[in-house]
Amino acid sequence: MHHRELSKSELSELDRDVAELAWRWARRLTGLTPTQAPLGPVDPGIPEGERAAAHLARLYLLARIRDSADNRADADALFAGQAGANYPEIAKALGLT
C-alpha cells in the first residue's frame, strides 16, 4: 500500500487544523473563551497583555505539538521498519533526501 502526496489545499487545511489545535489548547491554558481567540497579531477585543499571553501560550503549545509529532514519527518509523519498510521508504515519508 502506498500513499499519495498532500495537495496544496490539503497542506493549507492541515496548517489551519494545527493552528486551531494550538489555539484551542492555548485558550484552555489562559482561560480565554472560544470567542476570545486572537486569530492575528492585532485583536481590538482583547487587551494587549492578554493577547501577548495568548500568543505565548500558543507558542508553548506549538512546541509541545512539535515534540509530540516527533515522538509519534519516531514510533511510526520503528513500526514501519518492523512491518518491512526499508530506510529509503522511511526517509521519503519523513521528507528526507
C-alpha positions, 0 to 999 in steps of 0.5 A: 500500500502506498500513499499519495502526496498532500495537495496544496489545499490539503497542506493549507487545511492541515496548517489551519487544523494545527493552528486551531489545535494550538489555539484551542489548547492555548485558550484552555491554558489562559482561560480565554473563551472560544470567542476570545481567540486572537486569530492575528497579531492585532485583536481590538477585543482583547487587551494587549497583555492578554493577547501577548499571553495568548500568543505565548501560550500558543507558542508553548503549545506549538512546541509541545505539538512539535515534540509530540509529532516527533515522538509519534514519527519516531514510533511510526518509523520503528513500526514501519521498519518492523512491518518491512519498510526499508530506510529509503521508504522511511526517509521519503515519508519523513521528507528526507533526501 
